[in-house]
Amino acid sequence: MPENILEMKDIVKAFSGVKVLKNVNLQAKKGEILALVGENGAGKSTLMNVLSGIYEYGSYTGDIIFEGNECKFKNIKDSEKIGIVIIHQELALVPYLSIAENVFLGNEQAKSSVIDWHQTHTRTAELLARVGLKDDSNTLIKDIGVGKQQLVEIAKALAKDVKLLILDEPTAALNDEDSDHLLNLLLELKKQGMSCIIISHKLNEVTKVADRITVIRDGCTIETLVKGKDEITEDRIIKGMVGRDLVDRYPKRTPRIGEVMFEVKDWNVYDPLNEDRKVLKDININVRKGEVVGIAGLMGAGRTELATSVFGRVYGKKISGHLFKEGKEIQIKDVSDAIKHRLAYVTEDRKTAGLILIDDIKRNISLASLNKLSKNSVIDENKEIQVAEDYRKKLNIKSSSILQRSGDLSGGNQQKIVLSRWIFSDPDILILDEPTRGIDVGAKYEIYTIINELAKQGKSIIIISSELPEVLGMSDRVYVMNEGKIVGELDKEVASQESIMKCIMQSNREV
């Protein structure tokens, strides 16, 4: 067996007196891919932040041994100097700089304090070829997709002579094609002798690329599964993560579907940056009381554009069409109108558009419904505290208190805060855009249970998801979108991954 490149021994890390890591032990071998899995809040990212020097030596106890030497990192530059590079879920690229400038940002190719641009672009081209990216090194980051941006981050790491590459949820925002390309690249880098630690909630990807899988639960190391030695299945990993068998990933619900609650008719929307390009074309959909309707489609099909244009015209120009609620046409000109008509929208991007990360749980929950908590424009703080405490308990938000900063919580708990806000607004129609993106199976199950409970109360739910099993597992009916059009409508009984893809392929042939 290859020797260890990394050992982390008895790592203990606490925040405000609360232990987040409790004597965690981790080993990574030379030339292997190690997967680190666990529920949101289990301590995975905290452990990697300790390893990469984001949490400096002295702020934790325990030992880090890299290539046989004890490490006492004061900052991230210390870890990078010896070849440990971390790529976070939120990419650290500057949109208005070129690929080459980003690849060598902070690691400039300079002589006598003057940047050698020829060397910069030559080396960038070599690195891009190595990660399989064909774009010109002068291209601005804002002009390439998220999948390519991930490859730029890896090229940036390779420029630092990386020996151990850490990736935190690298495929969370990628489509299937980009995810496959990235995973195949990791396998290729492994052949070249690089070691890699990958954190991911996508267990099918973990089982595809990982040589070993270390499971963390509640800040403790539970076990390490070895490919070829141990049984490695998604169910087996889930049991280690949550401490029990998860018999059914989608909780059962007996639908009680009523009359049509919300209807979108002849909906057309143009691109706000190019008003000659039609993004949504003659969309017609509806959702009934107590019904969960899924919207499936490939990346770029127009699903989010549909949701955000309906919800207060947040997206789009030259919008035309009609919205009906309980058979009566309604006018929604902005987000305030949408809330007044009891529509709610949970964004796919909770960190940028869904939460105020520097504010506490209490404020984030009350934000959309301050009128319910105020009199004569003065907020009743006691009532606000009571509401926040109630939702913290109802949705099982794991935090030290309702005054904890939202940005300090795990992805699953952040998602529950966003849901709490919109549930408190008492909507009749709830649009959920990628409601479980980047969260673990245990937290997913809790959110599915919340969705089912809302449907049981007679709420109308629309779910947009790139994960077809999620759409199929939760929906009573599925609309299929492709290139800005509705290309299929399938009842639960006939909806499958094959029938959804068939609708998309047939529409492509008709174009």
C-alpha positions as CSV (number, residue, x, y, z in Angstrom):
1,M,0.0,0.0,0.0
2,P,1.3,3.5,-0.7
3,E,2.4,5.5,2.3
4,N,0.4,8.3,3.8
5,I,1.0,11.8,2.4
6,L,-1.2,13.2,5.2
7,E,-2.2,12.4,8.8
8,M,-4.5,14.5,11.0
9,K,-4.4,13.2,14.5
10,D,-6.9,13.9,17.3
11,I,-8.1,17.2,15.8
12,V,-10.3,19.2,18.2
13,K,-11.9,22.5,17.1
14,A,-14.5,24.6,19.0
15,F,-16.5,27.7,18.3
16,S,-17.8,29.7,21.3
17,G,-17.1,26.8,23.5
18,V,-19.0,24.3,21.3
19,K,-16.9,21.4,20.0
20,V,-17.3,21.1,16.2
21,L,-14.5,18.6,15.8
22,K,-13.9,15.9,18.5
23,N,-10.6,14.1,18.2
24,V,-11.0,13.6,14.4
25,N,-8.4,11.3,12.7
26,L,-7.8,11.3,9.0
27,Q,-5.2,9.8,6.7
28,A,-4.7,10.4,2.9
29,K,-2.3,8.2,0.9
30,K,-0.1,9.3,-1.9
31,G,-1.7,9.1,-5.3
32,E,-5.3,8.3,-4.1
33,I,-8.7,10.0,-4.0
34,L,-10.1,10.2,-0.5
35,A,-13.8,11.1,-0.2
36,L,-14.9,12.9,3.0
37,V,-18.7,12.5,3.6
38,G,-21.1,13.4,6.3
39,E,-24.3,15.4,7.0
40,N,-24.3,19.2,6.8
41,G,-22.7,20.4,10.0
42,A,-20.8,17.2,10.6
43,G,-17.5,19.1,10.5
44,K,-16.1,18.2,7.0
45,S,-15.4,21.8,5.8
46,T,-14.2,22.8,9.3
47,L,-11.6,19.9,9.2
48,M,-10.4,21.0,5.7
49,N,-10.2,24.6,6.9
50,V,-7.9,23.4,9.7
51,L,-5.8,21.5,7.2
52,S,-5.4,24.4,4.8
53,G,-4.5,27.0,7.5
54,I,-7.7,29.0,7.3
55,Y,-8.0,28.2,11.0
56,E,-4.4,28.9,12.2
57,Y,-2.3,26.7,14.4
58,G,-3.3,27.3,18.0
59,S,-7.0,27.8,17.3
60,Y,-7.4,24.0,17.4
61,T,-5.6,21.1,19.1
62,G,-4.1,18.0,17.5
63,D,-1.4,17.4,14.9
64,I,-1.1,17.7,11.1
65,I,1.6,15.6,9.6
66,F,2.3,16.2,5.8
67,E,5.0,14.2,4.0
68,G,6.3,13.1,7.4
69,N,6.7,16.6,8.8
70,E,4.6,18.3,11.5
71,C,2.8,21.4,10.2
72,K,1.8,24.5,12.1
73,F,0.1,26.7,9.5
74,K,-0.5,30.4,10.3
75,N,-2.5,31.0,7.2
76,I,-3.5,29.5,3.8
77,K,-0.2,30.7,2.1
78,D,1.7,28.5,4.5
79,S,-0.2,25.4,3.4
80,E,0.1,26.3,-0.3
81,K,3.9,26.7,0.0
82,I,4.2,23.0,0.7
83,G,1.6,21.9,-1.9
84,I,-1.8,21.7,-0.1
85,V,-4.4,23.7,-2.1
86,I,-8.1,24.0,-1.3
87,I,-10.9,24.8,-3.8
88,H,-14.0,26.0,-2.0
89,Q,-17.6,25.5,-3.2
90,E,-17.9,29.3,-3.7
91,L,-15.2,29.8,-6.4
92,A,-12.6,32.4,-5.6
93,L,-12.3,33.9,-9.1
94,V,-12.5,37.5,-10.2
95,P,-15.1,37.8,-13.0
96,Y,-13.6,40.8,-14.8
97,L,-10.1,39.4,-14.9
98,S,-8.9,37.0,-17.7
99,I,-8.4,33.3,-17.2
100,A,-4.6,33.9,-17.2
101,E,-4.8,36.7,-14.6
102,N,-6.9,34.5,-12.3
103,V,-4.7,31.4,-12.7
104,F,-1.7,33.4,-11.4
105,L,-3.5,35.8,-9.0
106,G,-1.3,36.0,-5.9
107,N,1.2,33.9,-7.7
108,E,2.3,36.3,-10.4
109,Q,4.9,35.4,-12.9
110,A,7.2,38.4,-12.4
111,K,10.8,39.5,-12.8
112,S,12.1,42.5,-10.8
113,S,8.5,43.1,-9.6
114,V,7.3,43.4,-13.3
115,I,4.8,40.8,-14.5
116,D,6.0,38.8,-17.4
117,W,2.8,38.5,-19.5
118,H,4.3,36.3,-22.1
119,Q,5.3,33.8,-19.5
120,T,1.9,34.1,-17.8
121,H,-0.1,33.3,-20.9
122,T,2.3,30.6,-22.0
123,R,2.1,28.8,-18.7
124,T,-1.6,29.3,-18.5
125,A,-2.1,27.7,-22.0
126,E,0.0,24.7,-20.7
127,L,-2.2,24.4,-17.6
128,L,-5.5,24.7,-19.5
129,A,-4.4,22.0,-21.8
130,R,-3.7,19.8,-18.8
131,V,-7.2,20.3,-17.4
132,G,-8.8,19.9,-20.9
133,L,-10.0,23.6,-21.3
134,K,-9.7,25.0,-24.8
135,D,-10.6,28.6,-24.1
136,D,-8.2,31.4,-24.8
137,S,-6.3,32.6,-21.8
138,N,-7.4,36.2,-22.4
139,T,-11.1,35.2,-22.0
140,L,-12.8,36.9,-19.0
141,I,-14.0,34.6,-16.3
142,K,-17.5,36.1,-16.5
143,D,-17.7,34.9,-20.1
144,I,-17.3,31.2,-19.3
145,G,-19.7,28.8,-17.5
146,V,-19.4,27.4,-14.0
147,G,-18.0,24.1,-15.2
148,K,-15.2,25.8,-17.0
149,Q,-14.6,28.0,-13.9
150,Q,-14.0,24.9,-11.8
151,L,-11.4,23.8,-14.3
152,V,-9.7,27.2,-14.1
153,E,-9.6,26.8,-10.3
154,I,-7.9,23.4,-10.8
155,A,-5.4,25.0,-13.2
156,K,-4.8,27.7,-10.6
157,A,-4.0,24.9,-8.1
158,L,-1.7,23.1,-10.5
159,A,0.2,26.4,-11.0
160,K,1.1,26.2,-7.3
161,D,2.7,22.7,-7.7
162,V,-0.1,21.1,-5.7
163,K,0.6,17.7,-4.1
164,L,-2.7,17.4,-2.2
165,L,-5.8,19.0,-3.8
166,I,-8.9,19.5,-1.6
167,L,-12.2,20.1,-3.4
168,D,-15.3,21.1,-1.4
169,E,-18.5,20.2,-3.3
170,P,-16.9,20.7,-6.7
171,T,-19.9,19.5,-8.7
172,A,-22.7,21.1,-6.7
173,A,-23.5,23.7,-9.3
174,L,-22.5,21.6,-12.4
175,N,-24.7,19.8,-14.9
176,D,-24.1,16.0,-15.5
177,E,-21.7,16.6,-18.5
178,D,-19.5,19.1,-16.6
179,S,-19.5,16.9,-13.5
180,D,-18.4,13.8,-15.5
181,H,-15.6,15.9,-17.1
182,L,-14.4,17.1,-13.7
183,L,-14.4,13.6,-12.1
184,N,-12.6,12.1,-15.1
185,L,-10.0,14.9,-14.7
186,L,-9.5,14.0,-11.1
187,L,-8.9,10.3,-12.1
188,E,-6.4,11.5,-14.6
189,L,-4.5,13.6,-12.1
190,K,-4.5,10.6,-9.7
191,K,-2.7,8.6,-12.4
192,Q,-0.1,11.3,-12.5
193,G,0.5,10.8,-8.8
194,M,-1.6,13.6,-7.3
195,S,-3.5,13.0,-4.0
196,C,-7.0,14.4,-3.7
197,I,-9.6,14.9,-0.9
198,I,-13.1,15.5,-2.2
199,I,-16.1,16.5,-0.1
200,S,-19.4,15.7,-1.8
201,H,-23.0,15.0,-1.1
202,K,-23.4,13.3,-4.5
203,L,-22.8,9.7,-3.4
204,N,-22.9,8.3,-6.9
205,E,-19.9,10.5,-7.7
206,V,-18.1,9.5,-4.5
207,T,-18.5,5.8,-5.3
208,K,-17.2,6.4,-8.8
209,V,-13.9,8.1,-8.1
210,A,-12.9,7.4,-4.4
211,D,-10.3,4.8,-3.4
212,R,-11.4,5.3,0.3
213,I,-14.3,7.0,1.9
214,T,-14.0,8.5,5.4
215,V,-17.4,9.2,7.2
216,I,-17.7,12.0,9.7
217,R,-20.8,12.3,12.0
218,D,-21.4,15.0,14.6
219,G,-17.7,16.0,14.6
220,C,-16.4,12.5,15.0
221,T,-14.6,10.1,12.7
222,I,-17.0,7.1,12.3
223,E,-15.3,4.8,9.8
224,T,-13.2,4.6,6.6
225,L,-14.4,2.3,3.8
226,V,-11.9,0.9,1.4
227,K,-12.7,0.2,-2.3
228,G,-12.2,-3.5,-3.0
229,K,-12.3,-4.5,0.6
230,D,-15.5,-3.1,2.1
231,E,-19.0,-3.1,0.7
232,I,-19.4,0.4,-0.8
233,T,-22.9,1.3,-1.7
234,E,-24.9,4.5,-1.3
235,D,-27.1,2.9,1.3
236,R,-24.0,1.8,3.3
237,I,-22.5,5.3,3.2
238,I,-25.8,6.9,4.2
239,K,-26.1,4.5,7.2
240,G,-22.7,5.7,8.4
241,M,-23.6,9.4,7.8
242,V,-26.9,9.5,9.6
243,G,-26.4,6.6,12.1
244,R,-29.4,4.6,10.8
245,D,-30.7,3.0,7.6
246,L,-32.6,5.4,5.4
247,V,-35.2,3.0,4.0
248,D,-36.9,5.5,1.7
249,R,-35.2,8.7,0.5
250,Y,-38.6,10.3,-0.4
251,P,-41.1,10.2,2.4
252,K,-44.5,8.8,1.5
253,R,-47.4,11.2,0.9
254,T,-51.1,10.5,0.0
255,P,-52.0,13.3,-2.3
256,R,-55.2,15.3,-1.6
257,I,-55.4,17.4,-4.8
258,G,-58.0,20.1,-5.2
259,E,-58.9,22.8,-7.7
260,V,-56.4,24.7,-9.8
261,M,-54.8,27.3,-7.5
262,F,-52.3,29.0,-9.9
263,E,-52.0,29.2,-13.6
264,V,-49.5,30.7,-16.1
265,K,-50.9,31.3,-19.6
266,D,-49.1,32.3,-22.8
267,W,-46.1,33.5,-20.9
268,N,-43.3,35.1,-23.0
269,V,-40.1,36.6,-21.7
270,Y,-37.1,38.2,-23.4
271,D,-33.4,38.3,-22.2
272,P,-32.8,41.5,-20.2
273,L,-29.4,41.9,-21.8
274,N,-30.5,41.2,-25.3
275,E,-34.1,42.2,-25.9
276,D,-34.2,40.5,-29.3
277,R,-33.6,37.1,-27.7
278,K,-36.8,35.3,-26.5
279,V,-36.0,33.2,-23.5
280,L,-39.4,31.8,-22.6
281,K,-41.9,31.0,-25.4
282,D,-45.7,30.6,-24.8
283,I,-45.4,28.9,-21.4
284,N,-48.6,27.3,-20.1
285,I,-48.6,25.6,-16.7
286,N,-50.8,25.2,-13.7
287,V,-50.7,23.8,-10.1
288,R,-53.6,22.6,-7.9
289,K,-54.2,22.9,-4.2
290,G,-52.3,20.2,-2.3
291,E,-50.3,19.3,-5.4
292,V,-46.5,19.1,-5.9
293,V,-45.6,19.9,-9.5
294,G,-42.0,19.3,-10.8
295,I,-40.3,21.2,-13.6
296,A,-37.5,19.1,-15.2
297,G,-35.1,20.1,-17.9
298,L,-31.4,20.3,-18.8
299,M,-29.3,23.3,-17.7
300,G,-30.3,26.4,-19.6
301,A,-33.8,25.1,-20.3
302,G,-35.3,28.3,-18.8
303,R,-36.7,26.9,-15.5
304,T,-35.2,29.5,-13.2
305,E,-36.0,32.3,-15.7
306,L,-39.7,31.1,-15.6
307,A,-39.8,31.1,-11.8
308,T,-38.1,34.5,-11.4
309,S,-40.1,36.2,-14.1
310,V,-43.4,35.0,-12.5
311,F,-42.2,36.0,-9.1
312,G,-42.4,39.8,-9.4
313,R,-40.7,40.1,-12.8
314,V,-37.3,39.8,-11.1
315,Y,-36.0,38.5,-14.4
316,G,-36.7,39.5,-18.0
317,K,-37.8,42.2,-20.3
318,K,-40.9,42.6,-22.6
319,I,-42.8,40.1,-20.4
320,S,-46.3,39.2,-21.7
321,G,-48.9,36.7,-20.7
322,H,-51.4,36.1,-17.9
323,L,-51.3,34.9,-14.3
324,F,-54.4,33.5,-12.6
325,K,-55.0,32.6,-9.0
326,E,-58.1,30.5,-8.2
327,G,-59.5,31.4,-11.6
328,K,-59.1,35.2,-11.3
329,E,-56.4,37.1,-13.2
330,I,-53.9,38.8,-11.0
331,Q,-51.3,41.5,-11.8
332,I,-47.8,41.0,-10.4
333,K,-45.5,43.9,-11.2
334,D,-42.8,43.4,-8.5
335,V,-41.8,41.2,-5.6
336,S,-44.1,43.1,-3.1
337,D,-47.1,42.3,-5.4
338,A,-46.0,38.6,-5.5
339,I,-45.9,38.4,-1.7
340,K,-49.3,40.2,-1.4
341,H,-50.8,37.6,-3.7
342,R,-49.3,35.0,-1.4
343,L,-46.6,33.7,-3.8
344,A,-43.2,32.7,-2.4
345,Y,-40.0,31.8,-4.2
346,V,-37.0,30.0,-2.7
347,T,-34.0,30.8,-4.8
348,E,-31.5,28.3,-6.1
349,D,-28.7,30.5,-4.7
350,R,-29.3,30.8,-1.0
351,K,-25.9,32.4,-0.2
352,T,-26.1,35.3,-2.7
353,A,-29.8,35.9,-3.2
354,G,-31.5,33.9,-0.4
355,L,-29.9,35.0,2.8
356,I,-28.2,38.0,4.5
357,L,-25.3,35.9,5.7
358,I,-23.9,38.5,8.1
359,D,-27.3,38.8,9.8
360,D,-28.8,36.4,12.4
361,I,-31.3,33.7,12.0
362,K,-34.1,35.8,13.6
363,R,-33.8,38.7,11.1
364,N,-33.5,36.3,8.1
365,I,-36.7,34.5,9.0
366,S,-38.8,37.7,9.6
367,L,-37.5,39.6,6.5
368,A,-40.4,39.0,4.1
369,S,-43.2,39.5,6.6
370,L,-42.3,42.4,8.8
371,N,-45.8,43.8,8.4
372,K,-47.0,40.8,10.4
373,L,-44.6,41.7,13.3
374,S,-45.1,45.5,13.4
375,K,-47.5,48.1,14.4
376,N,-47.3,51.7,13.2
377,S,-44.0,50.7,11.5
378,V,-42.5,49.6,14.8
379,I,-41.4,45.9,15.0
380,D,-42.5,43.9,18.0
381,E,-39.1,42.3,18.9
382,N,-40.6,39.9,21.4
383,K,-43.0,38.6,18.7
384,E,-40.1,38.4,16.2
385,I,-38.1,36.3,18.7
386,Q,-41.0,34.0,19.3
387,V,-41.6,33.4,15.6
388,A,-37.9,32.7,15.1
389,E,-37.8,30.3,18.0
390,D,-40.9,28.5,16.8
391,Y,-39.5,27.9,13.3
392,R,-36.1,26.9,14.7
393,K,-37.9,24.1,16.5
394,K,-40.4,23.2,13.8
395,L,-37.7,22.9,11.1
396,N,-35.0,21.5,13.4
397,I,-32.5,24.3,12.6
398,K,-29.3,23.3,14.3
399,S,-27.7,26.4,15.8
400,S,-26.5,27.8,19.2
401,S,-29.4,30.3,19.2
402,I,-31.6,32.4,16.9
403,L,-29.0,35.1,17.2
404,Q,-26.3,33.1,15.5
405,R,-25.1,34.4,12.2
406,S,-26.7,32.7,9.2
407,G,-23.4,32.5,7.4
408,D,-21.9,30.3,10.1
409,L,-24.4,27.5,9.6
410,S,-24.2,24.5,7.3
411,G,-25.9,24.5,3.9
412,G,-28.9,22.4,5.1
413,N,-29.6,24.7,8.0
414,Q,-29.3,27.8,5.8
415,Q,-31.9,26.2,3.5
416,K,-34.2,25.7,6.4
417,I,-33.9,29.4,7.3
418,V,-34.9,30.4,3.8
419,L,-37.9,27.9,3.9
420,S,-38.9,29.3,7.3
421,R,-39.0,32.8,6.0
422,W,-41.3,31.9,3.2
423,I,-43.5,29.5,5.2
424,F,-44.0,32.3,7.8
425,S,-45.2,34.6,4.9
426,D,-48.1,32.0,4.7
427,P,-48.0,31.5,0.9
428,D,-50.6,29.7,-1.2
429,I,-48.1,29.0,-3.9
430,L,-44.5,28.1,-3.1
431,I,-41.9,27.9,-5.9
432,L,-38.8,25.9,-4.8
433,D,-35.8,26.3,-7.1
434,E,-33.2,23.6,-6.4
435,P,-34.4,23.2,-2.8
436,T,-31.8,20.6,-1.8
437,R,-28.7,21.7,-3.8
438,G,-25.5,21.1,-1.9
439,I,-27.0,19.5,1.1
440,D,-26.8,15.9,2.5
441,V,-29.2,13.1,2.4
442,G,-30.4,13.5,6.0
443,A,-31.2,17.2,5.5
444,K,-32.8,16.4,2.2
445,Y,-35.2,14.0,3.8
446,E,-36.1,16.7,6.4
447,I,-36.8,19.2,3.7
448,Y,-38.9,16.7,1.7
449,T,-40.9,16.0,4.8
450,I,-41.6,19.8,5.2
451,I,-42.7,20.0,1.5
452,N,-45.1,17.1,2.0
453,E,-46.5,18.7,5.1
454,L,-47.1,22.0,3.2
455,A,-48.9,20.1,0.4
456,K,-51.0,18.3,3.0
457,Q,-52.1,21.7,4.3
458,G,-53.4,22.5,0.8
459,K,-50.4,24.6,-0.4
460,S,-49.5,24.5,-4.1
461,I,-45.8,23.5,-4.6
462,I,-43.7,23.9,-7.7
463,I,-40.3,22.2,-7.5
464,I,-37.5,23.0,-10.0
465,S,-34.6,20.5,-9.7
466,S,-31.7,19.3,-11.8
467,E,-31.8,16.0,-10.0
468,L,-34.3,13.9,-11.9
469,P,-34.8,11.3,-9.0
470,E,-35.8,14.2,-6.8
471,V,-38.3,15.5,-9.3
472,L,-39.8,12.0,-9.8
473,G,-39.7,11.1,-6.1
474,M,-41.6,14.2,-4.9
475,S,-43.9,15.3,-7.8
476,D,-47.5,14.4,-8.5
477,R,-47.1,15.7,-12.0
478,V,-44.0,16.8,-14.1
479,Y,-43.6,19.5,-16.7
480,V,-40.6,19.1,-19.0
481,M,-38.8,22.2,-20.3
482,N,-36.4,22.5,-23.1
483,E,-35.0,25.7,-24.7
484,G,-37.6,28.0,-23.2
485,K,-40.6,25.8,-24.0
486,I,-42.8,23.3,-22.2
487,V,-42.2,20.1,-24.2
488,G,-44.0,17.6,-22.1
489,E,-46.5,17.0,-19.2
490,L,-46.3,13.7,-17.4
491,D,-48.5,12.3,-14.6
492,K,-46.6,10.5,-11.8
493,E,-47.6,7.1,-13.1
494,V,-45.8,7.5,-16.4
495,A,-43.0,9.9,-15.4
496,S,-39.5,8.4,-15.5
497,Q,-36.0,9.5,-16.4
498,E,-36.5,7.9,-19.7
499,S,-39.8,9.5,-20.5
500,I,-38.5,13.0,-19.5
501,M,-35.4,12.6,-21.7
502,K,-37.6,11.3,-24.5
503,C,-39.6,14.6,-24.4
504,I,-36.4,16.6,-24.6
505,M,-35.0,14.6,-27.4
506,Q,-38.2,14.7,-29.5
507,S,-38.4,18.5,-29.1
508,N,-34.8,18.8,-30.3
509,R,-35.7,16.9,-33.5
510,E,-38.7,19.1,-34.1
511,V,-36.6,22.3,-34.0
